[in-house]
Structure formats: C-alpha cells, structure tokens
Amino acid sequence: MTNDGRNARTPTASAPGREGAAAAMATAAATWLGTLSREQLRFALFDSPLDPEAEAERLRWFYTPTNHGGLAIREQSAYQQSLAMQLVATGLSEAGYATVATVMGLENILDQVEGWRVDWGRERGRDPGLYWLRVFGRPGDPVWAWRFGGHHISLNNLIVANRLISTTPCFIGADPAKTALLGGTLSPLGGAEDQARLLARTLNSRQFRQALLHPSAVSDIVSGNRPRVRADDTMMHMQDLWRDRFADPALARLVDDIDRRAEEGSGYTEDDHARLAITVPPQGVSARDLDEGQRDGLRQLLAMYTGRTPEALAGAYDARFAADGVLDEVHFSWAGSLTAGEPHYYRVQGPSVLIEYDNTQRHANHAHSVWRDLTSDFGLDVLAEHRAATAH
C-alpha cells in the first residue's frame, strides 16, 4: 500500500552553505521517498554511488527526449509530484528553479510547433510529465546522490559527509528558445545568450580574432553527454546521445535525418569539428587580455550559470571568480554570427569550468546550454578520496 505522505513534514528552507543545501536535499528526498509504493521505489531508489553498477548508471546522463532513468513525474500522484519538485528546488536558486519549470512546460509548446506528430516511440512525443527523478543511496548516508532529467534538463547532485559536493553536469535547453506571449516574449535562456553576445561585441578586432573559433556555428554543444570531458573531444552526433538505439526503423531514420540536416546547416566537415574540439589549454581570448569592463561582462556571464545553484553556493562562485588570478585563467570563445536570430555558439573555459551554449537548430530557435566542472563533474574526485579513506 502506498504511504500517501500527507502527514509528512514539508521540507523546510535550507541553511547557508553546502551543508545547509545537503540537509535540505536529504529532508526533501526522504519525504518524497517515504510516500512511494514498493513498485515506485523500484524506479526511484538505486544503490549508493559506492556500488559500481549504481555508479555506472549515475554517470549516464541525457538531454534528449529519452528515458533518463528513475520515476517519471507522470507516474506519481499529484502530492508526490509536489514533493518531487520540492526536491528539485533544493538544488536550484529561485531563478534556476523557475527556468527549469519553464523548460518543462515548453514541451506543450514544442508539441504544437511539431504539429503534435513526433512520437519518439511513446504515447506522447513531447510530454511535460516525462521528467525522471532518481535517488542513489539513502538520504543522509555518508554518500548519496540524486538526479533529475528529461528533455533539455539534466541536474546531477552528489552529497558526501552531509555536504553538497557537486552540482554538475548541469544542462538546461529550450525549444523553442524564444516564443511569443500576449504582449511579450518567453525566452528561458535569453539572458545567457544576450550577455554572451554583448561581451563578444565589445571585443576589439584583435580580441575577436583570438575568440573566434569558426565563422559558422557548430550544431550542438561539443562535450555532449559524455560522463567526462577530455582534451580533443569533438561534437557527438545525434545518434550517440540517446540511452539506446531505436529499434523502430522510422525513429532511427528520424534521428539520422535530424543529424544530417544539422550538419548540412552548419556546413561542418571533420576538419571543422576538429577546430571546435575541447582543448587544454583552452581556445579563445583570455580574461587577462580583457579590459575591466569586459572582465565584468565575463563575470556576469559566469554568474548566469553558477547562479543556477542555491543562493549560498552561487555567492561562493561569485567570490571565486571575483579574484583576478582565477578569472585570468578563463577563456571566452565564439563561433557563428553575432546577429541575434542567427546560428551561434560560445564557450567559456577555465581549469575548473566549462560552459557551452549553442542556438543553431530550428533556424536558431533551439538552444542548449551546459555548465560542467572539468576537474570534478559528478564529484568523482571527492568520491575517489572517500573510497580511498574508507578502504583502510
């Protein structure tokens, strides 16, 4: 019998810092799990990240409309859905949560844009209920994690010793990237696009030559959904971004066609993709070569990504990049047009940060953005230290 959980305590607001964020997550996760039936728990609760099989599953993440693994929102009661979204909110700032909730709602708009006809092998192709939540390990254990994802959303959080260790990879996309409202426009990622374009337009000719990766934009983020980003990685093609290959020949052809049209639109060859590869040290113009106004613009752009996290964490990131020595190692690069509404791509990369944004597909009205930590996506470094410490 399902414990409906209506007498369970609603998760409270978090205290400052990584410890406070972890405590809020643990409370919210335990409350949500406590309402689930045994059958629901089969999908919602996995073993700890210390278990190799569970860890392999945790490192598989997606931003395509595929099964992300976990318990789907639509498979929960209304009350359980509320508790699930309360857990999601603990990992985000107020603005970050509003952005994620808006992207989920865009599935209804995209369904109409596509003429209600794309099914992706399921009853409804674009479904705001097909976002999956999964917890790895028991909340409050020495090591546990949770993730939330669906089309254009992937949130990944690791908690070790009651401290939030990692919030990346963090992916947010938008399709359509911009749509009309009565008396206005809805553009969930518009701020991050406009700020980067503004920064690029402030570059002088010498700076822009350093920043320009390619006159045409690559058709997707280069890092894709790899669990780890490495030097010389090039863009993953559409066929490789899904959980499984499609058994339905029609859907397989659809994915091939999307990839073909995207490549034709960019005009990229293998040599072009090599030009856009992730490199260490980074490509682009270094912050040390920017004037103070441009450096402030770069900090503002960084904050639009690190600001996805709870406010206390976002403040710590702001303080980190306020330090000139740290910012000096960050590079900004651009590909494609500087004209709004035309295909473009940008990248922000430093020793511990990788940000990618592209808006190229659907006539530059389909945006992808990702924030990653090149040194500790999924908290793998801290997790390795924990394993080593507890092995003795």
Residue pairs with C-beta under 8 A, 6 or more apart in sequence:
1 37
2 35
2 36
2 37
2 40
2 77
3 34
3 35
3 36
4 35
4 77
4 79
5 31
5 34
5 35
5 79
5 80
5 83
6 79
8 31
8 34
8 35
8 83
9 27
9 31
10 31
10 86
11 24
11 27
11 28
11 31
11 83
11 86
11 87
11 90
12 24
12 27
13 24
14 20
14 21
14 23
14 24
14 90
14 310
14 312
15 23
15 24
16 312
17 312
17 313
18 163
18 164
18 165
18 312
18 313
19 162
19 163
19 164
20 312
21 90
21 91
21 164
21 310
21 312
21 313
22 159
22 162
22 163
22 164
23 162
24 90
25 87
25 90
25 91
25 139
25 146
25 157
25 159
25 164
26 139
26 140
26 144
26 159
26 162
27 139
28 83
28 86
28 87
28 89
28 90
29 87
29 135
29 139
29 144
29 146
30 138
30 139
30 140
31 83
31 86
32 44
32 80
32 83
32 84
32 86
32 87
32 133
33 41
33 44
33 45
33 135
33 139
35 77
35 79
35 80
35 83
36 44
36 45
36 71
36 76
36 80
40 71
40 75
40 76
40 80
43 70
43 71
43 72
43 75
43 132
43 134
44 70
44 71
44 133
44 134
44 135
45 134
45 135
46 54
46 57
46 58
46 134
46 135
46 136
46 137
47 53
47 54
47 136
47 137
48 54
48 136
48 137
48 138
48 141
48 143
48 144
49 55
49 58
49 136
49 137
49 143
49 144
49 145
49 158
49 383
50 137
50 143
50 387
54 136
54 137
55 136
57 69
57 136
58 136
58 145
58 147
58 156
58 378
59 227
59 378
60 69
60 227
60 243
61 68
61 147
61 149
61 154
61 156
61 169
61 171
61 225
61 227
62 68
62 149
62 154
62 225
62 241
62 242
62 243
63 149
63 151
63 152
63 153
63 154
63 171
63 173
63 225
63 241
63 368
63 370
64 151
64 238
64 241
64 242
65 120
65 125
65 126
65 130
65 150
65 151
66 120
66 242
66 243
66 244
67 132
67 243
68 131
68 132
68 147
68 149
68 150
68 154
68 243
69 132
69 134
69 147
69 243
70 132
70 133
70 134
70 147
70 148
70 149
71 84
71 132
71 133
71 134
72 129
72 130
72 131
72 132
73 81
73 84
73 128
73 129
73 130
73 131
73 132
73 133
74 127
74 129
74 130
76 84
84 133
85 101
87 133
87 146
87 148
88 97
88 100
88 133
88 148
88 155
89 97
90 310
91 146
91 148
91 155
91 157
91 167
91 309
91 310
92 100
92 155
92 308
92 309
92 310
93 307
93 308
93 309
93 310
93 311
93 314
94 311
95 307
95 308
96 307
96 308
96 309
99 172
99 188
99 189
99 308
100 153
100 155
100 172
102 186
102 188
103 152
103 153
103 172
103 173
103 174
103 188
104 128
104 131
104 150
104 153
105 128
106 152
106 174
106 175
106 176
106 179
106 188
107 126
107 127
107 128
107 130
107 151
108 126
108 128
109 176
109 179
110 126
110 175
110 176
111 124
111 125
111 126
113 176
114 125
114 126
117 125
118 125
118 126
118 254
119 125
119 251
120 251
121 246
121 248
121 251
122 130
124 130
126 151
130 150
130 151
131 148
131 149
131 150
131 151
131 153
132 148
132 149
132 150
133 146
133 147
133 148
134 146
134 147
135 144
135 145
135 146
136 144
136 145
136 146
136 147
137 143
137 144
137 145
138 144
140 162
142 160
142 161
142 386
142 390
143 158
143 159
143 160
143 383
143 386
144 159
145 156
145 157
145 158
145 159
145 379
146 157
147 154
147 155
147 156
147 157
148 154
148 155
149 155
149 171
151 173
152 171
152 172
152 173
152 174
152 175
152 368
153 171
153 172
153 173
154 169
154 170
154 171
154 225
155 167
155 170
156 166
156 167
156 168
156 169
156 170
156 377
156 378
157 164
157 166
157 167
158 164
158 165
158 166
158 378
158 379
158 382
158 383
159 165
160 379
160 382
160 383
160 386
161 386
164 313
165 376
165 379
165 382
165 383
166 373
166 376
166 377
166 378
166 379
166 382
167 308
167 309
167 313
168 371
168 372
168 373
168 376
168 377
168 378
169 225
169 370
169 371
169 372
169 377
169 378
170 305
170 308
170 370
170 371
170 372
171 225
171 368
171 369
171 370
171 371
172 188
172 189
172 308
172 369
172 370
173 189
173 366
173 367
173 368
173 369
174 187
174 188
174 189
174 366
174 367
175 361
175 362
175 365
175 366
175 367
176 362
176 365
176 366
177 187
177 188
177 189
177 190
177 193
177 359
177 364
177 365
177 366
177 367
178 185
178 186
178 187
178 190
178 365
179 185
179 186
179 187
180 186
187 193
189 357
189 359
189 367
189 369
191 304
192 301
192 304
192 305
192 357
192 369
193 357
193 359
193 367
194 340
195 297
195 300
195 301
195 304
196 301
196 332
196 334
196 346
196 357
197 338
197 340
197 344
198 297
199 294
199 297
199 298
199 301
199 332
200 208
200 211
200 332
200 334
200 338
200 346
201 338
202 293
202 294
202 297
203 211
203 285
203 294
207 285
207 289
207 290
207 294
208 285
208 334
210 284
210 285
210 286
210 289
211 284
211 285
211 332
211 333
211 334
212 333
212 334
212 335
213 275
213 276
213 283
213 284
213 333
213 334
213 335
213 345
213 347
214 272
214 275
214 276
214 335
214 336
215 335
215 336
216 266
216 267
216 268
216 272
216 335
216 336
216 343
217 266
217 335
217 336
217 337
217 343
217 344
217 345
217 358
217 360
218 235
218 266
218 268
218 272
218 273
218 276
218 335
218 345
218 358
218 360
219 235
219 262
219 263
219 265
219 266
219 268
219 358
219 360
219 361
220 235
220 236
220 238
220 262
220 358
220 360
220 361
220 368
221 235
221 345
221 356
221 357
221 358
221 368
221 369
221 370
222 233
222 234
222 235
222 276
222 277
222 278
222 347
222 356
223 229
223 233
223 278
223 354
223 356
223 370
223 372
224 233
224 235
224 236
224 240
224 241
225 236
225 241
226 233
226 236
227 377
227 378
228 377
228 380
229 278
229 354
229 372
229 374
229 377
230 278
231 277
231 278
231 279
231 280
232 277
232 278
232 279
233 277
233 278
234 273
234 274
234 276
234 277
235 273
235 276
237 259
238 255
238 256
238 258
238 259
238 262
239 245
239 255
239 256
239 259
242 255
245 252
246 252
246 255
262 360
262 361
265 343
265 360
265 361
266 272
266 343
266 360
268 276
276 335
276 345
278 349
278 354
280 374
281 331
282 331
282 333
282 347
282 349
282 350
283 331
283 333
283 347
283 349
284 331
284 332
284 333
284 334
284 347
284 349
285 331
285 332
285 333
286 328
286 329
286 330
286 331
287 295
287 298
287 327
287 328
287 329
287 330
287 331
287 332
288 328
290 298
290 332
295 327
298 327
298 330
298 332
298 348
299 318
299 321
299 322
299 327
301 332
301 348
301 355
302 317
302 321
302 330
302 348
302 353
302 355
303 314
303 317
303 318
303 321
305 348
305 355
305 369
305 371
306 313
306 314
306 317
306 318
306 321
306 371
307 314
307 317
308 314
308 371
309 317
320 326
321 327
321 330
326 350
329 350
329 351
330 348
330 349
330 350
330 353
331 347
331 348
331 349
331 350
332 346
332 347
332 348
333 346
333 347
333 348
333 349
334 344
334 345
334 346
334 347
335 344
335 345
335 346
336 342
336 343
336 344
336 345
336 360
337 343
337 344
338 344
341 364
342 364
343 359
343 360
343 364
344 358
344 359
344 360
344 364
345 356
345 357
345 358
345 359
345 360
346 356
346 357
347 354
347 355
347 356
347 357
348 354
348 355
349 355
349 374
351 374
351 375
352 373
352 374
352 375
352 376
353 371
353 372
353 373
353 374
354 370
354 371
354 372
354 373
354 374
355 369
355 370
355 371
355 372
356 368
356 369
356 370
357 367
357 368
357 369
357 370
358 367
358 368
359 365
359 366
359 367
359 368
360 366
375 381
376 382
